[in-house]
Amino acid sequence: MSAPHAVFLDAPHSADQRYALLHRPVGPLRGRVLYLPPFAEEMNKSRRMAALQARALAVAGYAVLQLDLQGCGDSDGDFADASWQGWIQDCLLGLDYLNAQVGSEAPLTLWGLRAGCLLAPAVAEALSEPCHYLFWQPSTQGKLVLQQFIRLKTAAAMMDGQQKGMAEQVRQALAHGECVEIAGYRLPPALAQGLEAASLKPPQRKGNDEAHLAWIEISRTAPELSPASQTMSQQWANAGYRLQSAVVAGPAFWQTTEIEDAPDLPPITLELMA
């Protein structure tokens, strides 16, 4: 297969550009896949697994676009300038480019990892076409993602011997329109507020064709989906989505100290997408 094609996309109403990597399909086009990356450092930790999956999808006949959102990776802008709504627009920009390259007739799958899954319902709502979903270790509530991120600031403060109440200080600063530095990232209020309000509740289906959801968790020990995932995935099934789920043996590669692989993940993902 040919090497992926790197491109910088011009963001509308801005001089900024978004970095994207296009994996063209091997053989006849089977589908389009737009990758929605996880939050902050989890994106960097996950790059290798995302690349391995994108290549596997391309070999299987899918056109895949990996996208760096504003202030992330090789895209323009600072993290402090990002907003949740702006990231949704970045996803739509990436999809426009993908469609320009391979057409818009093949089925579309929104592939999210962790907090990237929370972008999927909002992106889908902005589209006129139906789409399928692939969720890797999905975060079901944005407010929990934000809480966990703020805890990094709290933990660092406690190690430095600072006073308690850091989480409340962070929230007050955000409420007053101030950016807060957490783990090397300057978190802006517009991004924090959008993330906190985000939920993985299923969007209204479009069209009469069957919509598919592949829900995958990665664990070294758990035999089944977490209770939160079971509850949320059932909501999607009740909304008419054809649900397929699996637990894949492997490390939590999005947060491990060293870059790690989950070798069983790509083939099982392809199996569930079939």
N, C-alpha and C positions, 0 to 999 in steps of 0.2 A: 504494500500500500504506500501511497505517496505521503510525504511529510505534511503535517497540518499547516495551514496558511495563516500567518499572523497579519493582523490589520488594525489600524487605528480608525475608529468611527467618529465622525464629527457629531458632537452633541448639538441638538437644535437650540437656538437662542443662546449660544455660548461659544466661546473660543476653545473650550475644553474638548478633549478627545477621550474615547473609551477604547481600551485595548481588548481585542477579541482574537480567539483562535478557532479557525474553522477546520473541522475534520470532514473531508468529503467521503461519501460512501463508496465502498468497494462493490462494484456491480450495480444492478438496478436499485433505484432509490426506494427504500422501504418505509421511511418515516423521517420526520424532523425532530430534533431534540434540542431544547434550550436549557443549559445548565444554570441553576440559580445557586450561587456559592454561599457558604456559611459566613458567620459573623466574626469580624476582627481576626485574631490570630488563628482561629480554627480554619480559616480559608487557606493560610499558608501551610499549615500542617497537613491539609487534605489535598494539596495540589497533585501529589504523585498518584494517589488513588483515583482522583478525578480524571487525570490524564490516561491512566490505564483503562478505565471504564470507557472513556470517549473513544479510544482506539479500538476497543472491543466492539463497541457499537458501530463504528465505521466499517469494520470488517463484516459485520452482520447486515450492512446495507443502510445504516442510518447516517444522515447528515447531522453533525453535532456542532453546536457553537458554545464555546466556553467564553465567559465574559467577566472582565474585571469591572466592578462597579465604581462609581465616583469615589476618589480618595483611597482606592484599594489597588494593590498590585501595581501594574504598569499603566493604569489609567491616570489621567490628569486630575488635578484637584487635591485638596487636603481632606483627610477624614473629618476634620472640623467643619468642612463646608457641605458635607453630605446631609441628605434628608431621606426619610423613608419613601416619600412620594417621588423624590428624584431618582432613587434606586429603581422604583417601579418603571419610571420612564426610560431608564437605562436598559432594562429588560426588553421593553417594547422596541427600543432602538436596535438592540441586538437581533430581535426577531425580524424586524424589517430587513436587516442586512441578510439574514439567513434566507428569507423568502426571495430576495433579489438574486441570490446565488443559485438556489435549487428549485425555486417555484414554491407555491403555497398549496399544491394539491395533495401532497402526501400527508398522512396523519401527523399531528403535532403532539409531542410529549413535553411537559414541563418537568424537569428533573431537578429536585431540590435536595440539598444536604443540610441537616440541622436547621438553623434559623433561615436558611435559604428556602426551605419549604414554606415558610410563612409568607414569602413573596408570591407564591404560586396562585392562591385564590384571588389576590388583588390584580395580578397580571391577567388571569383568566377573565375577570370581570371586565377588563378593558378591551377584550378581544371580541370580534364578531363571530369567530369560528369556534367550534368545540375543540376540546383537547383532552388528552390523557395525562396521567400523573405518575411520576416515579419519585418516591420519597425514601431517602436514606436517613435513618436515625432521626426522624423528624422531631423538631420542637413543636409542641402543640399550642403553647401560649407564649406570646412575645414578652409578657410581663415577667415570666419566669426566667427568660433569657437575660433580660435587663437586670433582674435581681442577682443572678449569678455573676454577671459582669461587674456589677457594683461591689460584690463581695471581694473581688480581687483588690479593689481599693481599700476595703476594710481590713483585709488580711495584711496588706502592706503597711497600713497605718499601725496596726497592733504590733507588728514586728519592729517597727521603729519606736515603739513605746509611746505612741500618741494616744490621746484620749479617745474614749469610746464615742459612739454617736456619729461615726464617719458616714454611714449610709444616709442618715438624715441630712447631713451637711451636703452630700452630693445631690440629693433630691432638691434641696432648697436652692442650690446653685443653678441647677437645670431649670427650676421653676422661674428663676429670675433672669433667664436667658443667657446664662454663662456656660461656656464649655468646661468640661471637667476632664482632667487627664487621668486615665486609668490604664495601667499596664502598657504605657507607651502610646496610647491612642487618646486623642482629644475628642471626647464624646460631645457632640453638639445637641442642644435641646430638640431641634427638629427631627433628628434621627432617633433620639431616646423616646420621644413622645409617640412617634409612629410605630416603633418597635413594640412599645408597651401596649399599644392598642391592637396589635396584630393577633389574629387567631387563625388556627388551621381548620376552622369550620368550612364545610364544603360549599363552594359557590353553586349558584343555580346552573343546571346543565343547559347546554345550547344544542339545538338540533335533535334529531330523532335517533341518531346512531348511538350505539352502546359506548359509554365512556368507561375507561379502565383505570384502576388505581393499583399500582404495585407498591406495597408498604414493607420496607425491609429494616430490621434492626440488627445491629452487630453486637455480639456478646461472646465472651469466653465461657460463660457459665449458664446464662438464662435459657431455659428450654422454650419459652414462648414470649410473645410481645409483652411489654410492660403494661400494667393496668391502665395508665393514661392513654397509651397507644391503642389498646383494645377498645376503650370507650370511644375515642375519637374516630378510629377507623370504622367502627360500627355505624357512626353517624353518616359517614360517606356511603356505606353500603345501604343504609336506610334511605339515603337521598337518590339512590338509583345507580350508583357507580358499581361496576363489577370489581370486587375487591379480591386481590391475591396478596397474601402476606407470608413472610418468612423471617426466621431468625438465623443469621449467618454467623458461624464461629469465626472470631477474629478479634483483634485489638481495637480499642477506641482510638483509631489513628488520627482523629481530628484534635486530640488533646494529649497524645503521648509525648514524652520528652524527646525521643528520637523518632525520626520518620519511619513508620511501620506500614506494612501491607496487610490486607485481608484478601488473600489469593482466591478464596471461594466466592468472593462478592461479585466479580464481573460475570462469571458463568451463571450464577443463580439469578442475577439481575436480568440477563438476556432471556433466561427461561421464563421468568415471571412476565416479561414484556411480550412474549410470543402470543 
